[in-house]
Amino acid sequence: MISAAVRHHGRLIFLIASSLYLLGGVLFGCIFVSRLQTLLPAFGGQSNDRDAAFIRGDSSQIAKTTQVDQNGKDAHSMGKEKRINVLLMGIDQRNDERARGDPARTDSMLLATIDTTNKAAGLLSIPRDLYMVIPDVQIPGQGRGQQIDRINTAHFWGDYLKYPGGGPALAKKTLAYNFGVQVDYFARIDFRGFEKAIDALGGVTINVERPMIDYEYPTEDYETMVVSFSAGVQRMNGVRALQYARTRHPDSDFGRSKRQQQVLLAVRQQALRIDALPKLPSVVGSLGSSFKTDMPVAEMIRLSALVKDIATEDIVTRSIDPTMVTETITPGGADVLLPNQKDIANVIHEVYYGALVRREGARIAILSGVNKQGAGNALAKELEDHGYHIAKVDDADRKDYSQSKLIYHSRKPYTVMLLSDRLGVTSDRIEAQPDPGATADITVILGQDIAAKH
């Protein structure tokens, strides 16, 4: 039996962790904001020379080389909304490794964002095999120049090489370097802390979408065991919730990322239900070595109140999925994932602004300007799968459009920008035609450039 005191403290402890999982984020979306400003003048907004110069380029290409500057700020930040950004890490460290103080890899990494201006949040899962530059260090066995490794090793190398601030600091710097983001804080928890906190919370309710069985689930003693889950809604204790969040052999790391997000949202729901947020300050240190963060207690208190007020539908969850990476094998024989920076930039924009797109509720018309049967309907289905509202699919005025166009008739700037990013429509092919009586807010004229992909 868990004592009432332990259960009480455990609930609060895990609320800290779950709140942090929903509070962080990245400033890569500020590239998006700078593009956004060029769309405002037709509807009474403001722009400036810097916006105009930036919009002449394709942000998806600029994103490939965007990095934070020497002051730690995003190189393209426009500061139009206030955000807090946190890197969330679960570390793979067994009891004996912890006792020896061995460096640990991250078993899970997520970027979270909270838009404190618009009361919206987002969560992005990052696959651990993503192959990226690890900046500012010399990795043993690699020559001079850029040091490249799996992203989950950044924390390990930071501790092993005694990087200033250790593993968490190098992990933060790695995301900043590769994605052009500013990470304000980190939150790190190990497996034992996760299990104990879930148990103290009273468990979480998870809807398992399909039956799963993992014949090679890793154990504390470096062996494996069989774990399985039946389909349906079920209550999970700490051990089961960790198994559900960690298992990957039934599908892949990408499937595991989705399960981790599912568990975190279930934790948030349970934590808010018991209303433990006001008691955060008294339990910050209760997790001991299982939980670590560089977020000040005062900031935790302020942000925890904001998290409570964010509606579930305004929390956008995404993952870097197989469509955004290329599988390859390193010269050393390791299976890794090469990032497609353009696609990753797009999904970061969705994490940032997906809630605002939902609030805009834009109606989208698709007009096919190509001689390809079903092209318009195929694009409509793709967009509907990503949450867009398709009001109409029809033919354009002609069938020889080589390049697609985007025309907006009412002020739906976030939808325009996310849509243009997803479709690859550059700024020179985006037009404003204000029309309060239009049956659609945005019209996409489908050209051969997009149709060839469907």
For each residue, the residues with C-beta under 8 A, 3 or more apart:
1:
2: 6 7 10 199 200
3: 6 7
4: 7 8
5: 8 9
6: 2 3 9 10 200
7: 2 3 4 10 11 200 202
8: 4 5 11 12 200
9: 5 6 12 13 200 283 286
10: 2 6 7 13 14 196 197 199 200 201
11: 7 8 14 15 197 200 201 202 271 274 276
12: 8 9 15 16 276 279 280 282 283 286
13: 9 10 16 17 193 197 200 283 286 287 291
14: 10 11 17 18 197 198 200 201 267 271
15: 11 12 18 19 271 276 277 280 304
16: 12 13 19 20 280 283 284 287 291 293 300
17: 13 14 20 21 187 189 193 194 197 267 287 291
18: 14 15 21 22 264 267 268 271
19: 15 16 22 23 268 271 277 280 300 303 304 307
20: 16 17 23 24 86 88 112 185 187 293 295 300
21: 17 18 24 86 88 110 112 123 187 264 267 268
22: 18 19 112 114 121 123 264 268 307 310 315
23: 19 20 84 86 112 114 121 303 306 307
24: 20 21 84 85 86 87 88 110 111 112 113 114 183 184 185 187
25: 83 84 85 86 111 112 113 114 115 121 122 351 352
26: 29 85 111 113 124 175 179 181 182 183 348 351 352
27: 30 73 74 77 83 85 180 181 182
28: 31 32 63 66 74 179 180 181 345 348 349 352
29: 26 32 33 113 348 349 351 352 353
30: 27 33 34 74 76 77 78 79 80
31: 28 34 35 59 62 63 66 74 76 180 345
32: 28 29 35 36 59 349 352 353 417 418 421
33: 29 30 36 37 78 80 81
34: 30 31 37 50 51 54 55 59 76 78
35: 31 32 38 39 51 54 55 59 417 427
36: 32 33 39 40 80 413 414 417
37: 33 34 40 45 46 47 48 51 78 80
38: 35 41 47 51 52 54 55 427
39: 35 36 42 43 45 408 413 416 417 430 432
40: 36 37 43 44 45 46 47 411 413
41: 38 44 45 46 47
42: 39 432 434
43: 39 40 410 411 432 434
44: 40 41 411
45: 37 39 40 41 411 413
46: 37 40 41
47: 37 38 40 41 51 52
48: 37 51 52
49: 52 53
50: 34 53 54
51: 34 35 37 38 47 48 54 55
52: 38 47 48 49 55 56
53: 49 50 56
54: 34 35 38 50 51 57 59 62 76
55: 34 35 38 51 52 427
56: 52 53 427 428
57: 54 61 62
58: 61 62 426 427
59: 31 32 34 35 54 62 63 345 421
60: 63 64 342 345 346 421 424
61: 57 58 64 342
62: 31 54 57 58 59 65 66 76
63: 28 31 59 60 66 180 341 342 345
64: 60 61 341 342
65: 62
66: 28 31 62 63 74 75 76 179 180
67: 75 176 177 180
68: 72 73 74 75 176 177 180 181 182
69: 72 73 74 75
70:
71:
72: 68 69 176 182
73: 27 68 69 77 182
74: 27 28 30 31 66 68 69 77 180 181 182
75: 66 67 68 69 180
76: 30 31 34 54 62 66 180
77: 27 30 73 74 182
78: 30 33 34 37
79: 30 82
80: 30 33 36 37
81: 33 115 116 117 118
82: 79 115 116 117
83: 25 27 113 114 115 116
84: 23 24 25 113 114 116 184 185 299 303
85: 24 25 26 27 111 112 113 181 182 183 184 185
86: 20 21 23 24 25 111 112 183 184 185 186 187 295
87: 24 109 110 111 168 171 172 175 183 185 186 187
88: 20 21 24 108 109 110 111 112 186 187 188
89: 106 108 109 110 155 168 171 186 187 188 189
90: 106 107 108 188 189 190 191 194 260
91: 104 105 106 107 155 188 189 190 191
92: 104 105 106 107 191
93: 97 98 102 104 190 191
94: 97 98 220 222
95: 98 99 192 220
96: 99 100
97: 93 94 100 102 104
98: 93 94 95 101 102 190 289
99: 95 96
100: 96 97
101: 98
102: 93 97 98
103: 155 156 157 158 159 160 167
104: 91 92 93 97 155 156 159 167 190
105: 91 92 128 152 153 155 156
106: 89 90 91 92 109 128 152 154 155 171
107: 90 91 92 128 152 191 246
108: 88 89 90 125 128 245 257 260
109: 87 88 89 106 125 126 128 151 152 171
110: 21 24 87 88 89 123 124 125 126 260 261 264
111: 24 25 26 85 86 87 88 123 124 126 175 181 183 348 351
112: 20 21 22 23 24 25 85 86 88 121 122 123 124
113: 24 25 26 29 83 84 85 121 122 123 351 352
114: 22 23 24 25 83 84 120 121 303 306 307 310
115: 25 81 82 83 118 119 120 121 352 355
116: 81 82 83 84 119 303 306
117: 81 82
118: 81 115 355 356
119: 115 116 306 309 310 311 314
120: 114 115 310 314 315 316 355 356
121: 22 23 25 112 113 114 115 307 310 314 315 316 355
122: 25 112 113 315 316 317 318 350 351 352 354 355
123: 21 22 110 111 112 113 261 264 315 316 317 318 351
124: 26 110 111 112 317 318 319 320 347 348 351
125: 108 109 110 257 258 260 261 317 318 319 320
126: 109 110 111 130 151 175 257 320
127: 130 151 253 254 257 319 320 325 337
128: 105 106 107 108 109 150 151 152 253
129: 150 151 152 253 335 336 337
130: 126 127 150 151 320 325 336 337 339
131: 148 149 150 151 328 330 336 337 338 339
132: 148 149 150 151 174 178 339
133: 146 147 148 174 177 178
134: 137 139 147 148 149 153 154 157 170 174
135: 147 173 174 177
136: 163 170 173
137: 134 147 157 158 161 163 170
138: 142 144 147 161
139: 134 142 147 149 157 161
140:
141:
142: 138 139 147 148
143:
144: 138
145:
146: 133
147: 133 134 135 137 138 139 142
148: 131 132 133 134 142
149: 131 132 134 139 153 154 157
150: 128 129 130 131 132 153 334 336
151: 109 126 127 128 129 130 131 132 154 174 178
152: 105 106 107 109 128 129 155 156
153: 105 134 149 150 156 157
154: 106 134 149 151 157 158 167 170 171 173 174
155: 89 91 103 104 105 106 152 158 159 167 168 170 171
156: 103 104 105 152 153 159 160 167
157: 103 134 137 139 149 153 154 160 161 163 167 170
158: 103 137 154 155 161 163 165 166 167 168 169 170 171
159: 103 104 155 156 162 163 166 167
160: 103 156 157
161: 137 138 139 157 158
162: 159 166
163: 136 137 157 158 159 166 167 169 170
164: 169
165: 158 168 169 170 172
166: 158 159 162 163 169 170
167: 103 104 154 155 156 157 158 159 163 170 171
168: 87 89 155 158 165 171 172 186 188 292 294
169: 158 163 164 165 166 172 173
170: 134 136 137 154 155 157 158 163 165 166 167 173 174
171: 87 89 106 109 154 155 158 167 168 174 175 186
172: 87 165 168 169 175 176 183 186
173: 135 136 154 169 170 176 177
174: 132 133 134 135 151 154 170 171 177 178
175: 26 87 111 126 171 172 178 179 181 183
176: 67 68 72 172 173 179 180 181 182 183
177: 67 68 133 135 173 174
178: 132 133 151 174 175 339
179: 26 28 66 175 176 344 348
180: 27 28 31 63 66 67 68 74 75 76 176
181: 26 27 28 68 74 85 111 175 176 348
182: 26 27 68 72 73 74 77 85 176
183: 24 26 85 86 87 111 172 175 176 186
184: 24 84 85 86
185: 20 24 84 85 86 87 293 294 295 299
186: 86 87 88 89 168 171 172 183 292 293 294
187: 17 20 21 24 86 87 88 89 291 292 293 295
188: 88 89 90 91 168 291 292 293
189: 17 89 90 91 193 194 197 287 290 291 292
190: 90 91 93 98 104 193 194 289 290 291
191: 90 91 92 93 107 194 195 242 246
192: 95 195 196 290
193: 13 17 189 190 196 197 287 290 291
194: 17 90 189 190 191 197 198 238 241 242 245 290
195: 191 192 198 199 238 239 241 242
196: 10 192 193 199 200 238 290
197: 10 11 13 14 17 189 193 194 200 201 238 287
198: 14 194 195 201 203 204 236 237 238 241 242 267
199: 2 10 195 196 202 203 237 238
200: 2 6 7 8 9 10 11 13 14 196 197
201: 10 11 14 197 198 204 267 270 271 274
202: 7 11 199 270
203: 198 199 235 236 237 238 241 270
204: 198 201 235 236 241 263 266 267 269 270
205: 233 234 235 236 266 269 270
206: 233 234 236 241 244 262 263 266
207: 232 233 234 262
208: 211 212 229 230 231 232 233 234 244
209: 231
210: 231
211: 208 228 229 230 231
212: 208 228 229 247 250 251
213: 226 227 228 229 250
214: 217 226 227 228 243 247 248 249 250
215: 224 226 249
216: 224 249
217: 214 224 225 226 227 243 246 247 249
218: 222 223 224 246
219: 222 223 224 225
220: 94 95
221:
222: 94 218 219
223: 218 219
224: 215 216 217 218 219
225: 217 219
226: 213 214 215 217
227: 213 214 217 243 247
228: 211 212 213 214
229: 208 211 212 213 234 244
230: 208 211 234
231: 208 209 210 211
232: 207 208
233: 205 206 207 208
234: 205 206 207 208 229 230
235: 203 204 205
236: 198 203 204 205 206 240 241 244
237: 198 199 203 240 241
238: 194 195 196 197 198 199 203 241 242
239: 195 242 243
240: 236 237 243 244
241: 194 195 198 203 204 206 236 237 238 244 245 263
242: 191 194 195 198 238 239 245 246
243: 214 217 227 239 240 246 247
244: 206 208 229 236 240 241 247 259 263
245: 108 194 241 242 256 259 260 263
246: 107 191 217 218 242 243 256
247: 212 214 217 227 243 244 250 256 259
248: 214 251 252 253 255 256
249: 214 215 216 217
250: 212 213 214 247 255
251: 212 248 254 255 256
252: 248 255 256 322
253: 127 128 129 248 256 257
254: 127 251 257 258 319 321 322
255: 248 250 251 252 258 259
256: 245 246 247 248 251 252 253 259 260
257: 108 125 126 127 253 254 260 261 319 320
258: 125 254 255 261 262 319
259: 244 245 247 255 256 262 263
260: 90 108 110 125 245 256 257 263 264
261: 110 123 125 257 258 264 265 317 319
262: 206 207 258 259 265 266
263: 204 206 241 244 245 259 260 266 267
264: 18 21 22 110 123 260 261 267 268
265: 261 262 268 269 312 315 317
266: 204 205 206 262 263 269 270
267: 14 17 18 21 198 201 204 263 264 270 271
268: 18 19 21 22 264 265 271 272 307
269: 204 205 265 266 272 273 312
270: 201 202 203 204 205 266 267 273 274
271: 11 14 15 18 19 201 267 268 274 276 277
272: 268 269 275 277 308
273: 269 270
274: 11 201 270 271
275: 272 278
276: 11 12 15 271 279 280
277: 15 19 271 272 280 304 305 307 308
278: 275
279: 12 276 282 283
280: 12 15 16 19 276 277 283 284 297 300 301 304
281: 284 297 300 301
282: 12 279
283: 9 12 13 16 279 280 286
284: 16 280 281 297 300
285: 288
286: 9 12 13 283
287: 13 16 17 189 193 197 290 291
288: 285 291
289: 98 190 292
290: 189 190 192 193 194 196 287
291: 13 16 17 187 188 189 190 193 287 288
292: 168 186 187 188 189 289
293: 16 20 185 186 187 188
294: 168 185 186
295: 20 86 185 187 299 300
296: 299 300
297: 280 281 284 300 301
298: 301 302
299: 84 185 295 296 302 303
300: 16 19 20 280 281 284 295 296 297 303 304
301: 280 281 297 298 304 305
302: 298 299 305 306
303: 19 23 84 114 116 299 300 306 307
304: 15 19 277 280 300 301 307 308
305: 277 301 302 308 309
306: 23 114 116 119 302 303 309 310
307: 19 22 23 114 121 268 277 303 304 310
308: 272 277 304 305
309: 119 305 306
310: 22 114 119 120 121 306 307 314 315
311: 119 314 315
312: 265 269 315
313: 355 358
314: 119 120 121 310 311 355 358 359
315: 22 120 121 122 123 265 310 311 312 355
316: 120 121 122 123 350 351 354 355
317: 122 123 124 125 261 265 351
318: 122 123 124 125 347 350 351 354
319: 124 125 127 254 257 258 261 347
320: 124 125 126 127 130 257 324 325 339 344 347
321: 254 324 325
322: 252 254 325
323: 343
324: 320 321 339 340 343 344 347
325: 127 130 320 321 322 337 338 339 340
326: 337 338 340
327: 335 336 337 338
328: 131 335 336 337 338
329: 333 334 335 336
330: 131 333 334 336
331:
332:
333: 329 330
334: 150 329 330
335: 129 327 328 329
336: 129 130 131 150 327 328 329 330
337: 127 129 130 131 325 326 327 328
338: 131 325 326 327 328
339: 130 131 132 178 320 324 325 344
340: 324 325 326 343 344
341: 63 64 344 345
342: 60 61 63 64 345 346
343: 323 324 340 346 347
344: 179 320 324 339 340 341 347 348
345: 28 31 59 60 63 341 342 348 349 421
346: 60 342 343 349 350 418 421 422
347: 124 318 319 320 324 343 344 350 351
348: 26 28 29 111 124 179 181 344 345 351 352
349: 28 29 32 345 346 352 353 417 418 421
350: 122 316 318 346 347 353 354 386 418
351: 25 26 29 111 113 122 123 124 316 317 318 347 348 354
352: 25 26 28 29 32 113 115 122 348 349
353: 29 32 349 350 356 357 414 417 418
354: 122 316 318 350 351 357 358 387 418
355: 115 118 120 121 122 313 314 315 316 358 359
356: 118 120 353 359 360 414
357: 353 354 360 362 387 388 414 415 418
358: 313 314 354 355 361 387
359: 314 355 356
360: 356 357 412 414 415 441
361: 358 389
362: 357 388 389 410 412 415 441 442
363: 389 391 439 440 441 442
364: 383 388 389 390 391 415 419 440 441 442 443 444
365: 390 391 392 393 394 439 440 442 443 444
366: 376 379 380 383 390 392 393 394 443 444 446
367: 376 394 395 396 397 443 444 445 446
368: 372 375 376 393 394 395 396 399 446 451
369: 395 396 397 398 399 400 401 404 445 446 447
370: 375 399 401 446 447 448 451
371: 399
372: 368 375 451
373:
374: 377 378
375: 368 370 372 378 379 446 451 454
376: 366 367 368 379 380 393 394 395 446
377: 374 380 381 393
378: 374 375 381 382 454
379: 366 375 376 382 383 444 446 450 451 454
380: 366 376 377 383 384 390 393
381: 377 378 384 385
382: 378 379 385 386 454
383: 364 366 379 380 386 388 390 419 422
384: 380 381 387 388 389 390
385: 381 382
386: 350 382 383 422
387: 354 357 358 384
388: 357 362 364 383 384 415 419
389: 361 362 363 364 384
390: 364 365 366 380 383 384 393
391: 363 364 365 439 440
392: 365 366 439 440
393: 365 366 368 376 377 380 390
394: 365 366 367 368 376
395: 367 368 369 376 399
396: 367 368 369 399 401 445 446
397: 367 369
398: 369 401
399: 368 369 370 371 395 396
400: 369
401: 369 370 396 398 404 405 445 446 447 448
402: 447 448 449
403: 429 447 448 449
404: 369 401 423 424 425 429 444 445 446 447 449 450
405: 401 425 429 430 431 444 445 447
406: 416 419 420 423 425 429 430 431 442 443 444 445
407: 430 431 432 433 442 443 444 445
408: 39 411 412 416 430 431 432 433 441 442 443
409: 433 434 435 438 440 441 442 443
410: 43 362 434 435 436 438 441
411: 40 43 44 45 408
412: 360 362 408 415 416 441 442
413: 36 39 40 45 416 417
414: 36 353 356 357 360 417 418
415: 357 360 362 364 388 412 418 419 441 442
416: 39 406 408 412 413 419 420 430 442
417: 32 35 36 39 349 353 413 414 420 421
418: 32 346 349 350 353 354 357 414 415 421 422
419: 364 383 388 406 415 416 422 423 425 442 444
420: 406 416 417 423 424 425 426 427 430
421: 32 59 60 345 346 349 417 418 424
422: 346 383 386 418 419
423: 404 406 419 420 444 450
424: 60 404 420 421 449 450
425: 404 405 406 419 420 429 430
426: 58 420 429 430
427: 35 38 55 56 58 420 430
428: 56
429: 403 404 405 406 425 426
430: 39 405 406 407 408 416 420 425 426 427
431: 405 406 407 408
432: 39 42 43 407 408
433: 407 408 409
434: 42 43 409 410
435: 409 410 438
436: 410
437:
438: 409 410 435 441
439: 363 365 391 392
440: 363 364 365 391 392 409 443
441: 360 362 363 364 408 409 410 412 415 438
442: 362 363 364 365 406 407 408 409 412 415 416 419
443: 364 365 366 367 406 407 408 409 440
444: 364 365 366 367 379 404 405 406 407 419 423
445: 367 369 396 401 404 405 406 407
446: 366 367 368 369 370 375 376 379 396 401 404 450 451
447: 369 370 401 402 403 404 405 450 451
448: 370 401 402 403 451 452
449: 402 403 404 424 452
450: 379 404 423 424 446 447 453 454
451: 368 370 372 375 379 446 447 448 454
452: 448 449
453: 450
454: 375 378 379 382 450 451
